[in-house]
Amino acid sequence: MGFFDTFKLSRLKEGLTKTRDSLVAKVNRLVFAKGKIDKEFLDQLEEILISCDVGVDASSRILDNIKEKAKSHKYESPEELDELVRSEIAENLFQTSHDVDDPFQLVSQNKPYVIMVVGVNGVGKTTTIGKLAYNYKSSGKKVLIGAADTFRAAANEQLEVWAKRADVQIIQQMQGSDPAAVAFDTVQAAKARETDIVIIDTAGRLHTKTNLMEELKKIKRVITKVVSDAPHEVLLVIDATTGQNAIQQAKQFNDAVGLTGIVVTKLDGTAKGGVIFAICNALKIPVRFIGVGEKIDDLQPFNSKKFVEALFEKEQP
Amino acid sequence: MFETLTEKLDGALKKLRGQGRISKENTEEALREVRRVLLDADVHFNVVKTFIENVQTKALGQEVISSITPGQFIIKIIYDEIVALMGTTQAEITFSNEIPSVIMVAGLQGSGKTTFSGKLARLLKSKGRHPLLVAADVYRPAAIDQLEVLGQEIEVPVFADRKASALEIAKKSIQFAKENARDTVIIDTAGRLAIDEEMMREVENIKSAVAPDEILFVVDSMTGQDAVNTAKAFHDKLDFDGVVLTKLDGDTRGGAALSIRSVVGKPIKFVGIGEKLDALEPFYPERMASRILGMGDIVSLVEKAQQTFDQKKAEKLQQKLVKAQFTLEDFYDQLQEIKKMGSLSQVLSMIPGANKLGNLNDVDEKELKYVEAIILSMTKDERNKPEIINGSRRQRIAKGSGTSIQEVNKLLKQFFEMQKMMKNFSKGKNFARMLGQRFGR
């Protein structure tokens, strides 16, 4: 139940048009142009995969598998070869899946339910929070946002605009104040106001800055002080155009504050986004949402099967 | 910066050491490693391909100079090739003879345009120009507020008009600059996803309306393979003059830098290395290549020092660094100056060999305070001749500084190590020999 029912495959497909064009359509053209698997075919396939940020490891694995399969399975026509290559890629993009059935489902009935949102600079944290708040609000929940990005100039103003769009309340302090104090105030206020969901925005930070990661830990500790099992969710936001550094980001944020999920944003803007596979394969953290547009309702629950389906489904003739 | 790439190249190149002669076989294996390293670093596939081909051709086509090993020879070729890939010259901003000069800043969402605009304004102001920041991003919530706050911080006026279109704002700002004696206009345009035709048209229109003297394309150094396509898309529309690489203070391998440079053919002019408004540096291809190969960047450090201290002091520091006559007394003086230069890790990353001391990103700025306290608890003799510091002296210093003997020991150990590194560096008579020491472990 829940929002998963509203999962719109067509919307997802639309958002993934670019990725589909640069990955699936290219593979398709390659198959029909070559008609057989040889060194040149494999070289070009590797180029297509790596160009999509799938990563060297995943690419080599897919190539090896295709080589093996081609030996054991005879293919008579380009169509059959296409089928073989297509299914190999689809199967291998996600080695394992840690999908969550309904990413909007709350893992705890305790109120307030606290979600902390973290990430490096410029990935779309604030936008994601706006979209999250909108979704929870639309399902009848009372939502409160905590503006704990007290570092970046005008971060408050930006969040305010999104809060207004989502029609939810916001707690904020002056720029430069202690972010942990803002988080504390927000969760306290949520308790007093009997709010269902609290979303804490944090300042963008590079995962290599020890002091800033310590600050993040402190924010988390302070939240736990107010509500003992909170934060219930810690979401990492990653920009889909990021290269292999995304894995480092996920690893180090996870080490610092223990992630419960990942949100991949700006998927509609990139022809690539292959890093989503790399993240899924390298880490045991579920990708929960993907951002496929700039509108407030453009946040999609992520499901690896549906994702591959949307990518690989044959065009209607 | 680039640490990961450096470490990985280190690993790949180790295999090359000790080989008697260059053969197709022994280079092939090493180059496959290098290829992998570069791909992992997000260098674009085709750029990597060309790079590997070039290195291979050069390695096989030339005779090995007898004084160096084949490994060093290939490292030299790789170094030269990386430098060539990133462009060989450093570039400056073009200013017009007429007033005002117009600089336009464009790039994808979240790449760091607004922060860069603030940093650039600060830099130009410190060089005696009178910049005007223009808030032409009318779409992103609070983008105008952000620029206004930055403007206040660096005391540079910001031109904004919350009712006008981006195009109108850009046009009006030129007039405003003329009337208010601002000689440089920096236009911060709206971020876009590159696919957004409408927004791309907007920047095109702004470009034709204000005829910028300089168009800078801002790109996140963590961008993957798509960096090349994005850069191309912007280049087709804007024909920009230079690239700004942001967020390079993270652990990204920054391969995008290499690819964009070689595919679009425009120089990288600045790199963003921190969130503070002074964390902007010019891009030096040779130095960056040196960093990639783990050679440190002493020239950059000295130059940065020059900006902060006066010339005389800088010369003294340079001499001391080279002769390794660096004492704790100097170290304390420099610490004070370093604070003015930027973060400690940033400065340390430019010292040759310093990256072997551990992950520089782990340097906590607060630790500086302890270091200061420890040094201040020493006598002058101790600071000038740290080797005389024995057990009881250590105990006294620890007590005096409110730290522990372990911490005093740690500082001394690090200091001696640093001294040693510098000594090695100044002894290195030539490039190849230095590399031999670097990779010879």
Interface residues (C-beta under 8 A of the other chain):
Chain A: K18 E47 I50 S51 C52 D53 G55 V56 V120 N121 G122 V123 G124 T126 F151 R152 A153 A154 A155 N156 E157 Q158 E160 V161 W162 Q175 L206 H207 T208 K209 T210 N211 D239 T241 T242 G243 Q244 N245 A246 Q248 K266 D268 G269 T270 A271 K272 G274 V275
Chain B: T4 R36 L39 D40 A41 D42 H44 F45 N46 L108 Q109 G110 S111 G112 R140 P141 A142 A143 I144 D145 Q146 L147 E148 V149 L150 E153 L193 A194 I195 D220 M222 T223 G224 Q225 D226 A227 N229 T230 K247 D249 G250 D251 T252 R253 G255 A256 E275 N361 D362 V363 D364 E365 K366
